[in-house]
């Protein structure tokens, strides 16, 4: 058994994982503006709610930059007090079992590869998160590729048009350009609202440009889209594929698979799978 922890800017979720199944999940709010030790203790408390004597390791996914070897987390998004937190050492000293820490996009990619059918058929997968931000995790030749500073896959920061991909391909796009919320547009699109459908088509053209960059950079077999915007994928899937047809390497487009994630708790599963990546 292993524990996966999904730490966000407002919530922490911990799950007890046995093989491919989440046996128990505990979720709670965090005091994101609280002092460092307050948030650390809230993470510890979440783990304590699901841990058993059979647990062999703990994996934690965080929305920030970190050193995956030392487990020190730097400048976590939406938790201002976390400037340099040695979370790996803190948790290992408390629970006396190995702890593995990575960013949330890498955990998403690990979960999609390790716990789905792709693990038996493919060795190259990109997990693309489209939520409040844009980031990706890369599985290359069957292993998580982090880069030297755990910065691989930060496609959202690449310049695009007058800003960057995150500005145009995250949920914030709908606020920046249409002064509305993506959830509202999603519900309107489900009712076949023409304006909402047109906005998602515009959004899909931008996401297509992002995917072209990913294809040039890493040429994966599959791109799995996660994050809050992924549920709207059916509303921009068609225009995305149409916009990809001018990609210069035709075999890439003929062979690439692009799909939305089907798993609600994939971040917990991915964090729990970090031990397997480190030991592979």
GIDAMO-V315683 format. One record per residue. N is the residue number from 1. RES is the residue in three letters. OMEGA is omega in degrees with one decimal (999 if undefined). D_CENTER is the distance of its C-alpha to the mean C-alpha in whole Angstrom. Layout:
# GIDAMO-V315683
n = (N/N)
res = (RES/RES)
omega = (OMEGA/OMEGA)
d_center = (D_CENTER/D_CENTER)
This chain:
# GIDAMO-V315683
n = (1/2/3/4/5/6/7/8/9/10/11/12/13/14/15/16/17/18/19/20/21/22/23/24/25/26/27/28/29/30/31/32/33/34/35/36/37/38/39/40/41/42/43/44/45/46/47/48/49/50/51/52/53/54/55/56/57/58/59/60/61/62/63/64/65/66/67/68/69/70/71/72/73/74/75/76/77/78/79/80/81/82/83/84/85/86/87/88/89/90/91/92/93/94/95/96/97/98/99/100/101/102/103/104/105/106/107/108/109/110/111/112/113/114/115/116/117/118/119/120/121/122/123/124/125/126/127/128/129/130/131/132/133/134/135/136/137/138/139/140/141/142/143/144/145/146/147/148/149/150/151/152/153/154/155/156/157/158/159/160/161/162/163/164/165/166/167/168/169/170/171/172/173/174/175/176/177/178/179/180/181/182/183/184/185/186/187/188/189/190/191/192/193/194/195/196/197/198/199/200/201/202/203/204/205/206/207/208/209/210/211/212/213/214/215/216/217/218/219/220/221/222/223/224/225/226/227/228/229/230/231/232/233/234/235/236/237/238/239/240/241/242/243/244/245/246/247/248/249/250/251/252/253/254/255/256/257/258/259/260/261/262/263/264/265/266/267/268/269/270/271/272/273/274/275/276/277/278/279/280)
res = (UNK/UNK/UNK/UNK/UNK/UNK/UNK/UNK/UNK/UNK/UNK/UNK/UNK/UNK/UNK/UNK/UNK/UNK/UNK/UNK/UNK/UNK/UNK/UNK/UNK/UNK/UNK/UNK/UNK/UNK/UNK/UNK/UNK/UNK/UNK/UNK/UNK/UNK/UNK/UNK/UNK/UNK/UNK/UNK/UNK/UNK/UNK/UNK/UNK/UNK/UNK/UNK/UNK/UNK/UNK/UNK/UNK/UNK/UNK/UNK/UNK/UNK/UNK/UNK/UNK/UNK/UNK/UNK/UNK/UNK/UNK/UNK/UNK/UNK/UNK/UNK/UNK/UNK/UNK/UNK/UNK/UNK/UNK/UNK/UNK/UNK/UNK/UNK/UNK/UNK/UNK/UNK/UNK/UNK/UNK/UNK/UNK/UNK/UNK/UNK/UNK/UNK/UNK/UNK/UNK/UNK/UNK/UNK/UNK/UNK/UNK/UNK/UNK/UNK/UNK/UNK/UNK/UNK/UNK/UNK/UNK/UNK/UNK/UNK/UNK/UNK/UNK/UNK/UNK/UNK/UNK/UNK/UNK/UNK/UNK/UNK/UNK/UNK/UNK/UNK/UNK/UNK/UNK/UNK/UNK/UNK/UNK/UNK/UNK/UNK/UNK/UNK/UNK/UNK/UNK/UNK/UNK/UNK/UNK/UNK/UNK/UNK/UNK/UNK/UNK/UNK/UNK/UNK/UNK/UNK/UNK/UNK/UNK/UNK/UNK/UNK/UNK/UNK/UNK/UNK/UNK/UNK/UNK/UNK/UNK/UNK/UNK/UNK/UNK/UNK/UNK/UNK/UNK/UNK/UNK/UNK/UNK/UNK/UNK/UNK/UNK/UNK/UNK/UNK/UNK/UNK/UNK/UNK/UNK/UNK/UNK/UNK/UNK/UNK/UNK/UNK/UNK/UNK/UNK/UNK/UNK/UNK/UNK/UNK/UNK/UNK/UNK/UNK/UNK/UNK/UNK/UNK/UNK/UNK/UNK/UNK/UNK/UNK/UNK/UNK/UNK/UNK/UNK/UNK/UNK/UNK/UNK/UNK/UNK/UNK/UNK/UNK/UNK/UNK/UNK/UNK/UNK/UNK/UNK/UNK/UNK/UNK/UNK/UNK/UNK/UNK/UNK/UNK/UNK/UNK/UNK/UNK/UNK/UNK/UNK/UNK/UNK/UNK/UNK/UNK)
omega = (179.5/177.6/173.1/-179.3/176.8/-178.5/177.1/-179.9/-178.6/-176.2/168.7/178.7/177.4/-178.7/174.2/-173.1/174.2/-173.7/-178.0/-173.4/172.3/-175.1/-175.5/178.1/173.0/-178.8/177.0/174.3/172.2/175.2/-171.5/177.9/-180.0/177.8/-175.2/-174.7/178.1/-179.8/177.0/-180.0/176.5/174.3/178.7/-179.9/179.2/178.8/-178.8/-179.0/-176.3/-173.5/173.9/-178.9/-177.4/-176.8/-176.9/-179.6/176.3/174.2/-177.2/173.6/-177.1/179.0/-177.8/179.9/-178.9/170.8/-174.1/178.6/-178.2/-178.7/176.2/-176.5/-177.1/168.6/179.2/179.0/175.0/171.3/-170.4/-176.2/-177.9/180.0/177.7/-172.9/178.9/-170.1/179.4/-179.4/-179.8/-177.3/178.6/177.4/-178.0/-172.5/175.8/173.8/-178.7/179.1/178.7/-175.2/177.3/179.0/-171.0/179.3/177.5/177.1/177.3/179.4/177.9/-179.3/-179.3/-179.8/-171.4/-172.1/179.6/-176.2/-179.3/-177.0/-179.1/-176.0/-173.0/177.7/-177.1/-175.0/173.2/174.0/-173.7/-179.9/173.9/-178.8/173.9/173.3/177.4/176.8/-179.8/170.5/-173.1/168.2/-177.7/-177.8/174.6/179.4/176.4/177.0/-174.7/-167.9/-175.9/-174.7/-178.7/-178.4/179.5/177.5/-179.9/-178.0/-178.9/-177.8/179.5/179.5/179.8/-175.5/-178.0/-178.0/175.2/-176.8/-179.2/-179.9/-174.5/-171.2/176.0/177.3/179.7/177.7/-175.4/176.9/-177.4/-170.2/-175.0/175.4/178.7/-177.3/-179.1/179.5/177.8/179.2/179.1/179.8/176.7/179.5/177.3/177.3/176.7/176.2/-172.7/-179.1/179.1/179.1/179.3/178.8/178.2/175.8/176.0/178.7/-178.9/177.0/177.6/179.0/176.5/177.6/176.3/-178.5/175.9/178.1/177.6/-179.6/176.8/-172.4/-171.2/174.6/-178.2/173.6/-176.8/168.9/178.3/-177.4/176.7/-177.4/-173.2/-178.1/-173.4/-178.7/177.4/-176.7/179.1/-177.2/174.9/-179.2/-176.0/-179.3/177.6/-179.9/178.2/-178.3/178.9/-172.5/176.8/176.1/-169.5/-178.3/-172.1/179.2/178.2/-178.9/179.6/-173.4/-175.4/172.4/177.8/-176.8/175.6/178.4/179.7/-168.2/-176.8/-175.0/-175.3/179.3/177.0/178.7/-179.5/177.5/178.4/-178.3/-177.7/179.3/-178.3/178.1/-179.0/-176.7/-176.9/999)
d_center = (22/19/17/14/13/10/11/11/13/16/15/15/14/16/16/19/18/21/21/19/19/18/22/21/19/19/18/19/19/19/22/19/23/24/25/23/25/25/21/21/24/22/19/22/23/20/20/24/24/22/24/27/29/27/24/24/21/18/14/12/9/9/9/11/13/15/17/16/20/21/18/19/17/18/17/14/14/16/18/20/22/20/21/21/21/22/20/20/24/24/22/24/27/27/26/28/25/22/19/16/14/11/8/5/3/6/6/4/7/9/9/10/12/14/15/15/18/17/18/21/21/19/18/16/13/10/7/7/5/8/9/11/10/9/7/7/7/11/13/16/19/18/16/13/14/13/16/19/17/14/13/13/11/11/12/12/15/17/20/21/24/25/22/18/16/14/17/18/14/13/14/16/18/20/21/22/24/25/25/24/21/18/19/22/22/20/23/26/25/25/28/29/29/30/29/26/25/27/24/21/23/23/19/19/21/19/16/18/19/16/16/19/18/15/18/21/19/17/19/17/18/15/12/10/9/7/7/10/12/11/14/16/16/19/21/20/20/23/23/20/22/26/24/23/27/28/26/28/27/28/27/24/24/26/24/20/18/16/14/12/11/13/12/12/11/9/7/11/12/9/10/14/14/14/17/18/16/18/21/21)
